[in-house]
Amino acid sequence: MRKTCKRGLLGAALLLAATTSSWSAEPVGPKDVVFEETIVKASLTSQPGNPAEGRKAFADRKLGNCLACHKNTEMSEQQFHGEVGTPLDGVAERWKPDELRAIVINSKKVFGPDTVMPGFYTLDVGVNVDKKFEGKTILSAQQVEDIVAYLATLKN
C-alpha cells in the first residue's frame, strides 16, 4: 500500500510539473497573437529562439526564403540575394526583437496592406489561396522565434 501511494504521489507530482512547466506550454496560435501597435512583445513559444536554426530557416527556399527579397551580407556564401526588400545588414540596430517578431509574423500590420512581404505566421493571406495551404502558416511559431533570434544577431 505504501509503495502504491508513493508511486501515485510521484506520478501526480510529475504530471503537475509537466503541465505547469514552461517547456510544455503550447505555442501561441496565429489567431491568438497579440499586436500592440506595431510590436509583438510576447514570444510565440516557451522556447527561446535559436539563431543557428533561424539562419537555416531564413535561407531555406521552402521556408522563410528571406533571401529572395533581402540582401544579407552575413550570408554571402548564399546565391541570389534579392533587392525587393531592404538590406538586412544591421537590422538588429534598427529594430528591437519585439518589432522584428511583429514584422515576421504579419508585416502588413506593421508596414500596411500594400507591402509585398508576406505574413509568415498569419492565416490572413488574401484570396485565391491553394486549398492545400488554407488554414496553414508559412512558418511555425518556433521558426518565427528562431528567425527573430537570428535577425537580432545582425549588427553592423
N, C-alpha and C positions, 0 to 999 in steps of 0.2 A: 504494500500500500504506500509506504513512504517513498519508494523508488518511483512509482507511478506519479505520485504527487509532485516530486522533484522534476520529473520529465515534463509534466504538464505545465509547471511554472516556468521551466526553462523554455519550453515551446512558446508559451504565451509571451514571455519577455522578448524572444527573438522575433516573433510576429509583430509585436508592438514596435520594436526597434526598426524593423524593416518598413513598416507603414508610416513611421514618423521621421525617418532619416531623410536627409536631402537627396541622397543618391537614388532613392526610389521614387521621387516625385515625377509625375508625368510632365512632359514638355507643354508649354503654353500652345494651344491650338491657334491656327491662323485667324479664326473668328474672335479669339479672346485677347489678341494683342492690344495693349493699351497705348495709344499715341497721346502724348502731351505736347500739343502744338506739333513741332517737327522732330520730336525725340521719342525714343522708347527706352525708358530708364531700366526696366526690369529685364533681366536675362530671360530668354525663352526656355532655358533648361536649368537643371540643378547642377550641371557640369560646367566648369569654366571652358571657355573656348581654347582650342589647341591651334596655335599659329601654324605649325607644320601641316596639320590636316587642312587648315584653311587655305594655305598656299596651294595644296593639291587641288582642292575644290575650285579655287579661283582660276586655275589654269585648265581644268578639265573641260573639254569642249562639250561634254554631255551634262555638266552640272552648272557651275557658275558661268563659265565661258566669258569671264570678265575681260579677257584679253581681246575678244572680238571687237570691243568698243574702246578699251582703255589701254594706253601705253603704261608700262610699268618697268622702269629700268632695272629694278631688283630681279626681274625675270628675263634678263637679256638673253639667256640661253633658249628661250621660247621664241618661236617664229610668229609672224603675223600679228603684231600689236595694232589694235585699232586706233582710229583718230576721231571717232564719233563723240565719245565721252572725253571728259577732262583727263589729262595725265594723272596717274595716282602717285607719282613721286611726291613724298612729303605729305600725303593725305592725313597722316596722324597728327600733323601740326596744324591742319586746317579744320579738322572735325574731331570732336570727342567721341568716345566709343558709343555713347547712347545716341548720338546723331548718326554715326555710321550704321548702327543697328537699324535705325528707322529707314535710312536710305536703302539698305539691302532688303529689308522686309517689304517695303512698298514705297518706292521712290516717288510715285505720283502724289502721295500725301505730303512729301517734302518739297518737291520741285513743281508740282502742279500736273494737271491731267495731260498736258502736251509733251511731257518728257518721253523720249523713246526708250528710256531704261525701263525694263520690266520690273515688276514686283516679284521677288523671289520667294516670299513666304506669305502669299495672299491668295485668296480664292477669287478676288475681284480682278479678273484677267481680260475682261472685254467680251466681245461677241464672237460667234463662229469658232468656238474652241472645239478642236477634235475631241470626240467622245471619250477617247482613252485618256485624255488629260483633264476632263471635267472633275472638279472636286479635289484636285491634287495641287500641291505646291511644287515649284521647281526644286527648291532646296528643303531639307529637313530643318527642324529647329536647331539641332546641334551643328549642322553645316553652316547655318547663319552665324551662330556664335563663333565657330571656328574661323570663318572668313573675317568677321569683325576683329577677332584676336590677331589675325594676320595683318589686316589693314592697320591696326594700331602699332605695328612694328615699322611701318613705312615712314621714316623720318628722313629729312634732308641731312 
